[in-house]
């Protein structure tokens, strides 16, 4: 059951890129960001009602707001990057987030870095560089792809704040209370620019509605599914299977949008998957 839940959450995350791309044909990235949070909160509340569970909304802790602001930055830049680039380029968030989380663990949580940690960072960075390069000339690289990589790096930086907040808040809050609180405040933060930035970029089709509903479902429910899966499987297995979402994301982008998944993209993805897997290996006992 644990493996099934883990695969389910992994598959849900792998669809984010193509769902955001689908929604971007009709809506701007600001509105998509708000709807991801707003619908996510509604699905979370529905889950709580069905399971007859109470929830406590928190706002006093600074880490609630750090997590909310970080997640808004994460989604806003991720949605914008996918809107103007390829859907598969959303995978760049993953290695960048691995790097930022490792830096958080070293400099904020005071955890010890090892040679393996730095090797993992090197592999993640190498993978990012190969995907960013993608066989382009230097002029082409400077014109667009380098800026797009920076956008996904900022997105990952925001996501790392969200995960750091979960580590801090998890000592005193349940995962459901934490996610409802953070995503609720995310909705309020994300709606601020919508009135001035709302833009219809195309026909509002049924596919747009389905994509937005799926994004809301993934935002609201996937973290609960993942948390339940962790109770039944080892952390190593969870890390390895979760990392495969990158490969699924590439497959969906190619199948649904015919995006050019070049050998550079595949090689880069393999490099940073090696880096993330290396970081996930258990440390040798002294």
N, C-alpha and C positions, 0 to 999 in steps of 0.2 A: 504493500500500500504506500509506503514511504517513497519508493522509487517512482511509482505512478504519479504521486503528487509533485515530486521533484521534476519529472518530465513535463507535467502539465504546466507548471509555473515557467519552466524554461521555454516551452513552446509559446506561451503567452507573451513573454518578453521578446521573443524572436520576431513576432509580428508587428512590433511597435513601428519600425521603420516604414513598412509599406502602408500601414494604417495612417500614419501621419502624412505620408506622401499623398494618399488618396484624399484625405481631408483638405490638404493644401491646394487642391485643384479648385476648391470652392471658398475657403476661408483663409484669413491671415494667421500668422503664427501666434499672435497675442490671443486671439479668440480661441484657437485650438488649445492653447495652454490653459486658459480659464476653464474650458469645457472638460478637459481631462481631469482637472481637480474637482470641479463642481459635480460632474457625473460620478466620479470616483467616490466622493463623500456620500452621494445618494445610494450607490451600490453597497457601500459599507454599512450605512444605516439600515438598508433592507436586509442585509446579512444579519445584523444584530436583532432586528425585529423577528425574523424567521426563527432565529436560535434563542429568542427570549433572553437576551443578554443586555445588561445595563452598561452604559459607557459614561466615563467621566471626562469632560472637556477641560483641558488644562491650558493655562496661558501665562502663569507667573514665572516659570523657569526661562532663563535666557536661552537655554538650549532648544526649547520649543520654537523660539523665533529664529535662532540660527538654523535649525533644521528646515523650517518653513521657507525662509529666504533662500537657503541653499537649493531646496527642491524647485522653487520657482525659477531660479537662475538655470538650473539643470534642464527643466522642461522647455523654458522659453528659448534658450540657445539651441537646444537639440531640435526643437520644432522648426526654428528658423533655418538651421543648417540643412535639414532634410528637405524643407520647402524649396530652397534655392539650389540644392545639390542633388546627388543621388540618394535613394533610400538606403542603400547598403552602407553609405559613409557614416551612418549612425553607429556602426560598430566601433568607430574610433573612440567613442566615449568610454568603452570598457577598459582598454589598456591605460588610458589617461587616469581613470578613476583608481585603478590598481596602484599606479604610481603615487597619486595624491594620498590615498589611504595609507600607504606604507610610510610616507613622509609624516602624516598625522600620527601614526603609531610610534614613530621614532621621536619626534620633536614635541608632541603634546602628551601622549600617553606614556612616554618614556620607556617604550619597549626596546629591546636590544635588536639592532640590525646585524645581520650576518652577511658573509660573503655571498651566500645564496640569494639573499634579499636584493643585493646590488646587481647580481647577475640577472635576476628576474626583471629588474628595472631596465637593464641594458637591452634585454630581449624585447620587452614591451616597446621601448623607444625605437628600436630597430624596426619592429613591425609597423609602427606608426609612420616612420620615415619612408619605408618602402611603399606603403599604400598611398601616402601623400605624393610621392614622386610619380608612381604609376607610369613610368616611361616617358614623362613629359619633358620638354625642353625647359631650360632655366627660366626663360621669359614666360612660358605658359604657366609654370609653377608659381611664379611671383604674381601673375595676373589674377589667379582665382584660387587654386587648390591650397596654397599656403594659408590664405585668410580663412578658408573653410575649416582647415585643420585647427586653427586658433579658436574658431567658434566652438568646435566640439571639445576642445581642451577646457574652455571656460565652462561649458556645460558639465563636464566631468568634475571640475573644481567645485561647482555647486552641489553636485551629487555626493561628493566626498564629505561635505559639511552635513548633509542629511544623514549619511551613514554614521558619521562621528557622533551626531546628536542621538542616534538610536543606541549607540554603545553607552553613552552617558546616561540617557533617560531610562534605558532598559533595566537599570539597577532598582528603580523605584516604580516603574509603570509597566503595565501589560502592553504587549505589542499592538493590541487592538486600540486601547485608549490612546497610545502614542500616535498611531497612524491617523485615527479620526481627528485628534487635536491638530496635528501638523497639517493634514490635508485640508481641514476646515479653514485654518488661517491662511494656507496657500491660496484657497479660493478667493478670499478677501483681498490678498495682495495681488493676485493675478488679474482681478477684474478692474483694477485701477486704470491701466492704459487702454482697456477695451473700447470705451466710448469714443476716444479720439483716434483709435487705430483700426477700428472695425472696417473690414474691406471685403466685399464680395469679389472674389477673383474668378468666378465662373458660375455655372449652373449648380444650384443646390439639389443634388440628386439623392436617390435612395442610398447609393453607395456611400455618400458623405455621411448620412445619418448612421448607417451601419458601422462605418469606421469610427465615428465619434463615440457611439455606444460601446464598441469593443475597447476603445482606448480607456473609457471610463471604468469598464469592468476590470481591465488589467490593472489600472491604477489602484482601484479600491480593493480588489480581492487577491491579486497575485501574491502580495506580501504575506497574507494570512495563510495561503496555501503553502508557500515556501516555509514559513515558520512551523507549520504542522509537519511538513516533510522532514525537517531537521530533527524532529523528535524520534524518527524511526530509521534514519540512515546516518552513516559516519560523515563528519565534516569534509573529509577528503573526497568521498564519493559525491557529496553535494557540490563541492567546488568544481570538480571535473565535469559533471553533467551540466551544471549551470553555464560553464564556459562554452559548451557546445552550442549555446544560443547564437553565438557569432556565426557558426557555419550554417545554421538554419536561416539566419537573416540574409546571408549571401544567396542561399538557394531561393528564398521567397522573392528577393529583388530581381533575380534572373528569371524566375518563372512568371511572375505577375507583371513585371514592367520591362522585361527584356534588357535590363541594365547590363553594361559591359563588365562582367567579372573577369578581369584579366589575370594573367599569371602573376603579375606584381601584387594584385589585391590578395590572391590566394596565398602567395608566399608571405606577405606581410601579416595576414591573419594567422598563419601557422606559427610565425615567429612570436607574436604576442600571446598566442595560446600556450606556447611552450613556456613563456615567461610567467603567465598566471598559474599554470599547472605546477611549475617549479616552486612558486611561492606557497602553493597549497599543500605541498608535501609536509608530513609531520617531521618535526625536528628529532634528530637522533638523541636518545636519552644519554646523559652523561654517565 
